[in-house]
Amino acid sequence: MERTIVRLDMDKDFEGFEELSLISFGEGTNCSKDMYDWLFEKNPYSPSGNMMYLLKEGNKVIGCDGLIPVELYVHGKTVIAAHSVKSMTHPDYKKQGIFRMMTENSCERGKQDGVDVVIGLANDQSYPAYQRFNWPTLFEKEVYVKPILIKNMLQRRIKIGFISSIGNAIYSTYAKGKLKLQMDKDIKFEILNEVPKNIQSCWDKYKNKYDVLLVRDYKYLNYRYNERPDVNYVTIIAKLNNEIIGFAILHNSKANGSKMTSAVEFFTDPDNDLYIKALANGVSKYCFDNNLEYVVIGTGLYGKYKNALLQNGFMITRKPPKNNMMIANILSDKLSMYEIDGHEKWHITQGDGETELDL
């Protein structure tokens, strides 16, 4: 039967796309049609329609691969990058070269649409394939976690409820007291249900201090967090003398039965460890106030982020994140591999890539 590669048609193809997603990633994968319509069809960085492609045998979807375009700030210039996402092959069609064919198709279509570089956070299953394709590895992502409430953690270890409650009460009292002493009285925080327009000033103020990161201006943050239809985010604004000096955007959820938050954005002056610590303190206070048990933050090694977080009670997670190997394939001459290679050049957050989207 003839096989064809087609652009995802949300009306005609979504049922087959959804079926392959469930086969490939299990019941935990996000199957919200509204979410995919927002992610693919309404992406303001797509120049000629969505960049999600399906391999069909007749009417059956047997393969998939696509791109989510964004802007990437690289040493003072802006280029078009695209996250590689939804690489899937139906299990009945493995070892037929479909992964390579679909990856090459995405890159060729992306190049035609003006994408300068394809990036992706590969997992342990897809990473060996990208190595065979000779895609360079830029770095291995790290994630940092800070415990806020430890009752459930203690209960899993001790198995005795009242002892866990006592241990949590002692820890929380100590941690809250320590946090209160650490809070900078001159830095004020606003907790908002959406990203405000004046956040643009923070991006404009600090962007030139970075080497490599996704453009985090209001256009991007509004699309990515205000307009997403299936998740409500929380925005924390840090202000000094009524000027925004940093912001964090949080995604509250449950993981392994524990209430937690993920800092999908965490942005301030990368050279100012006082601002970084203050922003981390603002996130910690929000967690205490809302009975969240822990917070996770992802970052690159650029600037003072890592050291400031480690000094602020964060720890590197014992297990690496599921999608942790940053790979890239340059498609144009607007940038070189040297400009983006290396963890020390990047600021990357939990909001980058497909993991936070539950794809």
N, C-alpha and C positions, 0 to 999 in steps of 0.2 A: 504494500500500500504506500502511496506517495506521502512523503514527509515535507512539510513546509514550515518555515520560520515566519511568524506573524507578530505584529505589535499587539499587545494585550488590548482586547476590546472588552470594556467593563460590562457591556450588556450581553455579548455573545459568549465570552470566554471565562467569565469569573467563576462559574461553577466548576469547570475543569481545573482552573488555577487553584481554587480552594481545595479541591480533592487532592491534588498533588502536594500542596502545602501540608495537609494533614498527614499524608503518607510519609512525607520527608521529615517533618519536624514534630509530629505528634499533636496531641490534643491541646498542648499549651500554646501553640502558635496562634497569632492574631488573625482571625478570619473576618474581621469587620469590613464589609464592603465600603462603608462610608470612609473608614480610615484609609483604605487603598485608593479610593477616589481622590481623597485629599493628598495623599502621598505622591501619586503618579500623575493624575490628570490636572490637579490644581497647583502643582509645583511651579512657582514663579521663575525658576531658573531653567525650565525646560523650553528650549527655543522652538521645537517643532512637535510638541505632543509628548506623551509619556514615553519613557525609555525602557519599558518592560517588554521582554520578548519571550514568546512561547514557541516550542517545537511541537507541532501537531502531526499525528499520524491519523489521517482522516479527521474525525472530530475529537480524537483523544489527545489530551495534553500529556506528552511524555518527557518534556524537558522545559527548563525555564532558566533565564538569567537576565538581569537588567541593571540599570544604573539609576541612582538618585543624584541629580546634579546639584552642586552648591558652589559658592565662591570660596576660594582659598587665598589667604593672604600670605605671600612668600617674600620676605625681605623687602617690604615696601611696595610690592606690586600685587595686583589681584588677577588671578587666573581662574579658569573654570575647572573644578574637580568634580568627580562623580564617585559616590560610594557604590561598590559592586555588591549587589544584594540578590537574594532569592535564587541562588545557584542550586538547581534541583534536577535530578534525573530519576524517572520512575524506576523502581527496583527491578522491574521486568526487562529493562532496557540498559542495564549496566554494562560496562566494558565494551561499549560501541563507539566511544569517542564523542559522546554527546556533550559532556562537560567542556571539553576543549572547543568543540564547534560553537557552543553557545557563548562561551567566554570570548572567543575571537569575533563572533557576531556583535556582541555588545561593544567591544572596543572599536570595531570598524564603524558601527552606527554612531557611537559617541564621537569619534573623530570627525565624521561628516557633520555632526551637530555642533562642533566647536569645543568639545571637551579636551582639555589640555593634559589631564592626568586622571587615571582611574586609581582609586585607593580602596582598600578593604581591610577589615579586621577578620582574618581567617581563623577558623577553628581547627581542631586537630584532625578533622576529616578532610577538609578542603585544602589545608595548608600544603600537604605533600604534592597535590596536583599543581598548585601555583608554583611550587619549586620546579616541577618538571617543565612548566611553561617558561621558566627563567624570569619570573617576576621577582625583582629584588625585595628583600625583607628590610624595612626601614627601622623597625624596633619591635620589642616585645612590650606590650602595654602592662602597666602596673595599676592596681586599684588599692585604695586605702580605706580602712574601716575604723570607726570609733564607736565603742559601746557607750550607750546612754543609760539604759536600764538593763539589768543583768538577771532578772528573776528567772526568765525562761531558760537562759543559758545555764544558770546554776541548777535549775530543776532537771535539765537534761543530764547533768553530770552527777548530781547528788541524789536525785530521785525522791527527795523529801521536801514537801511543799513549804512547811513553815520555816525550815532552815533557809530555803531559797529566798523567802520573803524577807527574813531578817537580814540576810546577806545583801539583798538588793537595797533595802532601806539604808543600811550603813553606807554602802557604796554611793547611793544617790545623794545622801546628805553631804558626804565628802565632796563628790563631784560638783554639786550645785554650789557649794561654798567656794570651791576653787575657781569655778567659772565666774562667779560674781566678782572675785578679786581680780580676775584677768580682764574683765570687760573694760574697754576704754570708755570713760564717761563722756568724752567729746564726740564719739562716733555713735550716731543714732541709726535705728533700723526701722524700715517700713515693711510690713507684711501685706502683699497684694495678691489678688486673685488673677491678675493678668499682667503681662509685661507692659510698662508704660512707655509712651513715645520718648520721654526725656532720657531714656536709657541710652539713646544714641550718643549723648554727650560723653558717657563713660567710654564707649568704644572709640570715639574720636580722640579722646584724651590719651588713651594708653596704647592704641594699636601699633604705633610706631616703635614701641618698646619690645615688640615680639618679633620672632623670626618666622615661624610657621604656625598657622592655626586657621580654622574656618572663620570666615568673616562673621562677626557677631554684632552686626548692626541691627537697628530696629526692624528693617525689612525682613531679615532672616529670623529674628527672635519672634516677631509677630506671627509669621507664617508657621514656624516650627512649634510654637507653644500656645499662642492665643487661638489659632485657627484649627488646631488638631481637634477632631470631633469626639474622640473616645476617651480622652484623659484630661483631667483638670490639674493644672500645675500651680504651684505656689511660688511667687517671686519675692525674694528678700533683697531689699535695697539698703546699702550702707551709705550713710551720708556724713560728711564732715563740713561744718560751716555751711550747711544747706546745699552742698554740692555732692553729686553721686561719685563715690570713690570705688564702688564695687557692687557686684550683684551675684546672687546665686538663684538658680531656678531648681525647684525640688519636685520630684515625683514620688508621692507617698504610695506605698503598696505593702503587700505581705510576702514574706519569703520564709519558707520552712516554719510557718506558723507564727512568725514574729512580725510585728509592725515596724516598718523601717522606712527610710527615705533615701533616695538616690539624688545626689547633686548633679543633675544633668547639665547644668552650667555653673561655672565657678570662675569669675573673672574680676580681676583688679589689676593694680600696678604690679607686674611680675618681679620688680626689683625691691618692693617695699614689704619686708616680712611683717611689719606691724599691721599693714592693711590686710595681708593674707590671714594672719592670726585673728584679726578683728572679725573678718568675714566668716572664718571658721567658728568663732565664738558665737556669732549671730545665728548660724545654722544650728549649733549645739543647743543654744537657748530655745530656739523654736522646737527642737526635738523634745527637750524637757517639758516645755509648756504643752505639748500635744501628745505626751506619753508614747513617743516613738522610741523603739528599743536600740536602734543603731543607725548610723549614717555612713554611706559609702561615697567616696569621691575618687574620680579618675583624673590624672593629670600627666602631662609629659614631664620631662626633666628640665624644661626651660625655666630660667629665673630661679626664684627662691621658694617656689611652691612646695616641693617635696620636703625640704628641710623644715620649713615653717609648719607644715602639717604634722610631721613626725614629732616636732617639739610641742604640738598642741594636743597630743593624746591619740593621734591616729597611728595605725599600724598597717603595714603591708599585709594584704590578705594571705593566709596560709596557702590557699589554692589559687592559681592564676585564673583570671576570668575565662569564660568559655570561648569567647572570640578575642584572642589576645595578640595575634601576630599581624602587625601592620605591614601590608604588602602594597606595591604600587606598580603601575605600568604607564610610562610617559608616552603621550600620543602626539605632542607638538614640540616645536623648538622654543616655546615661550619660557620654559624652565628646564633645568638640568637635574639629574639625580643627585648631584652634589648638594644642591640647594635644599633638598628635603630629606636627605638621608641622615638618620641619627635621632635617637630619643631626646638628646639634649637640645635639639632645635625646635621641638614640638610642644605646644600646649594642646592637650586633647582631653575631652571630658566624657562623662558617662552618656551624654546625649549624642556623641559621634558614633556613626555606624548603625547597625541594624539591631543590636541587642536590646536597647531601650525601647525599640518599637515592637518588641516581641514578635519579630518576623520569623 
